[in-house]
Amino acid sequence: MQRFVTWLGGLLLLGVLLLGSFAYYAYAPLKLPSTPYTFSIQSRSSLDSAAQQMQDAGVIGNKPLFMLLTRVMGHAGHIKSGQYTLDKPVSPRQLVAILVQGSTTLRQITIIEGWTFRQFRAALNAHPDLRHDTAALSDAQILHKFEPTAESAEGWFFPDTYQFEAGNSDWQVLKKAWQTMQKRLQVAWQERDPDLPLQSPYEALILASLVEKETGVARDREMIAGVFVNRLRQGMRLQTDPSVIYGLGERFDGNLRKVDLQTDTPYNTYTRNGLTPTPIALPGAASLHAALHPAKTNAVYFVARGDGSSHFSSNLTEHNRAVNRYQK
């Protein structure tokens, strides 16, 4: 009997020691390689895989103990993937809480107003923190996921800064940009000025892209839209160089020649009436607003002054004088 009591007492003491050691492990700060320290948990990682990744990164020193602690805390299936940055040493218990909350370090990508869809894709493909799931797909294959009936991906994605977790798919950025453009375009169309010579939100998107590419300084944006709207109303050709350049594609070498203006393409607004068949760029919010709220003006011409701004004219005589002044 005495031997049993001694054995039981030893077992209890061992249990207390083990429990104390486990509690000490749970609350003692981890020894990080440096601070701040960044590490990643891959998408769809199991607890075992996540713990192995952290052990390999030097975040935790004892994988079995960390897995046991996570299970004891009831979070075995709740760890979120992503990139994490620890600004100071934390305890294993605090680390579990961080992983469950998904307090990841967000990355971002900025899509510039006036970029083409080709430039947008190049930025996605070059970003080191994105998973490049669309790199091998054509524009048409990407567009089919969002606008199956559209002929071109141009203009359908809103230029902005988008945040994401490191390792996320580029599909997620594309989806955010597409959804944002749908919302922005629909709101802008619903709030448009009356009696515009535009038949659909898509035509507004096309006009906004032309305004985007022609605008050198922000204060001219509504006036440029006003000129285009006046020309559409009067049946005048838009005669905008950026659309010709877009139609030339990779053939454009940086120098727009007279022969280029005379060579017919679907995007040559010197040889064809009306809007271009698709947008020629990704228009931002200001250009969408300008296209649907153009300036009330009699101007039907404008010419670049050379400082980014434009001179606007209501007749050809005045325009020719401005061309002679600013271009010759």
N, C-alpha and C positions, 0 to 999 in steps of 0.2 A: 504494500500500500504506500509506504513511504517512497519507494522507488518510482511509483506511478505519479505521486504528487510532485516529486523532483522533476520527472520528465515533463509533466504538464506545465510546471513553472518555467522550465527551460524553453518549452515551446512557446509559451505566452511571451516570455522575454524576447525570444527571437522574432515573434510577430510584431512586438512593439518596436524593436530595432529596425525591422524591415519597413514598418509603416512610417517610422520617423525618417528613415533614409529616403523613402518615396516622397514624403512631404517636403523634405529638404530639396530633393531634386525638382519638385514641382514649382517651388518658390525661389530657388536660387537663380541669379542671373546667368544666362548662357554666355560662354566666352566666344564672342564673334571675332572673325579674322580682322575686322576693322569696323569703324563707325564713321559715317553711315555705311551700311552694308546692304547690297542689293542681291536678291536671288529670285529664282523663278520656279513656279509649279506648273508643269505642263497641263494642257487641257485634258479633261477626263481622267485624271490620275486617281488611282485608288489610294487608300491610306498608306498601304505598304509602299507604293511607288512614290508618293509624296514624301514620306519619311526618308526613303532612300535618296531622293533628290536633295533633300535638306542636309542629310548626312554627308553626301558627296560634296556639297557646297560649303561644308564646315559650319553650318548653322547649328545643328544639333550633334552631340557627341555619342548619344546612346539611342539608337533607333528603336530597340525593343521597349525601353522605358517610355519613350515619347509616344509610341503607339499605344502602350498600356494606359498612359495618362489620358490620351485622346478618347479612348474607349470608356474609361472611368467617368470622364466628363460628359459622355453621351454624344460625342461629335464625330464618331468614326466616319460617317458618310456625308459630313457637312463641309469638308475642307474645299475651298474655292481655288481655282487655278488663277494664274496671273503672275505679274511681277511685283515683288514686295521690296520695300526699302525700310530697314530698321535704323532709326537715327541714334539709338542708344541700346545697350544690352537689355534684353527682356528675359523674363523667366519662361520656362516651358509652358506654364499655365497661361501666361499672357500671350505667348506665341500662338497657342491653340485658338485663343479668342480672336486674334488678328486674322488668322487663316479662315476662321468661320465667318467673320464679318466681311471678308473679302476686301480688306483695306489695301487694295493694290495701288501701285504707282502707275498712274495713267500716262500714256503717251499721246501725242497729237500729230495731226497732219493738216496743213493749210492748203486749201485749193484756191487759187487766185482768180478773181473776177476777170473774165476775158480770155482765160485759158480755153483751149479746145479740149474735147474729150480725150484726144490723143495725149495731150500734155498731162491731163488728170491721171490717165492710166500710167504714164511714165513715172509720175510722182508716187503712185501706189506701189509700182514694181520696185522702185528704188528705196522705199522705206525699210530700214533694217528691222523694225519691230513688228511688222505685219507678216502674216502668213500669206504667201502669194498664190492663192487658189485659182485666181483668174488669169494668171500670166500667160497661159497657153491658149486661152480662149480668144475668139474673134470678138469684135465690137458687137456683131449681130447676136452672137451667143449670149453675151452679157445682157444686151438690151432685151432679149426675149424673156428673161427672167422678170423684168419689170414692166415693159411695154411691148407685148407680143405683136401688136398691130403697127407699131411705129417703124418707119423706114430708116431712121438714123438715130444714133444715141446722142448726137450733138445737142447740147442745150438742156437735156433732161435732168441734169444733176447740179444741185445748188452749190456755188462756190462759198466755202466757209471754212472755219477751223473745227475739226472733228476730233474728239478724244476717244481713246480706246485702250484696252489693256494689252500689254505686250504679248504677242503670240496670237492675237485675234486674227480672224480671216479678213482679207480685203473686201470680201462680200459685205461685211458689216458696215464698212465705211461707205461703200457704194449704196447700200440700202438706206443709210441715214441721209446721204446726199440726195437720193432720188425722192424719198418721202418728204424731205424739207422743200424741194422744188415743187412737188405737187401741192403742198399746203400754201406756199407763198404765191404760186401762180393762181390758184383758185380764189384766194382772198383778193389778190390784185384785180383779177377779172371781175369779180362781183362788185368791186368798188370803182370800176373804171368810169371815165368820163362818158357822157352820152354821145351818140352819133359818131363814133370813131369808125374809120374805114377798115375795121377788123372783124372777121366773121367768127373767130373762135379763140380760145385761150392759146392754142398752138400758134396762131398767127401773131398773137401778142408776144409769145416767146421768141419768135423769129425776129420781130421788130426790136425787141429788147436787146437781142444779141447784136444787131446792127448798131444800135445806139451805144452799146458797151464798147464795141471796137472803134467807133468814131470819136468817142469822148476823150479829150486830152486833159481837160480840167473839169471838175465837178460842176461848176456853175453853168457850164454850157449844155449840160445833159438834156434838160427839158427843151431847150431851143433846138438842139439837133433832132430830138423826137418830133418837135413841131414842124421842122422842115420836111422830114420824111412823111409825116401825116398829110401835110399840105400837098406834097407831090403825089401821094396815093390818091387823094381826093381829086386832083386835077388830071390824073392819068399820065403824069410825067414819070419818066424812069428815075429810079433812085440814084443811080450813078455814084455808088459808094465804093471806093477802092478796096476796103477790107473784104468785101464779098468776092471781088475779082481774085484777090490774093488767095482766099480760101478755095476758090474753084481751081486755081493752079496747083494747089497741093504741094507735093515735093518738088515740082518744077520751079517753084518760086525761089529765086536766088538772092532775094533782098532788094532787087531793083525792078520796080514796076514800069514796064515800057509801054509805048503807045500801041504796039502790036498786041500786047496783052489785053488792053482795053477794047480792042477791035475783034479779038478772037472769041467767038461765042462758046460759052459753057453754061450749064444750068444756073451758075452762080454769078454770071456776068450781068450786073445790073445796068451796064451801059448798052447792052444789046437786047436785054429782055425787060418786059414790063413787070411791075408788081414786086412782091416780096420774093426772096430766095426760097427754094423748095424746102429748106430746113434751116434751123439756126446755124450760125457760123461760129458760135462760141458759147461759153457758159456765162449767162448774164447774172449780175448780182441784183440785190434788192433795189438799189437806186435806179438801175436801168429798167427793171420791171415797172417801177412806179412811173418813171418818165414816159415809157411807151404808152401807158394807159392814162397818164395825166400830162400830155404834152403842153408846151407853152402855147398860149394864144398869140400867134404871130402871123404876119403876112410874108415872112421870109420863105423863099424856096431855094435859096443857094447858101452855101457857106464854104469858106476856104480857111485853111490853117494859117495862122499868123506867124508861126515859127517858134512860139513860146509855149505851145501846148493848147492855147486858146484858139477860137475860131471867130472869123468875121462873118456876119450874116447879112444877106441882101435879099430885097424883095423883087428885084428885076435884074435882067441880064446885063444891062449897061453898068449898073452899080457893082455887080459881081465881077465883071471884067476889069473894072478899075481896081477892085480889091485884089484880084489875081495879079495884076501888074505891080501893085504895091508890095504884096507879101511874097509872091512866088517868083517874080522876075527881078 
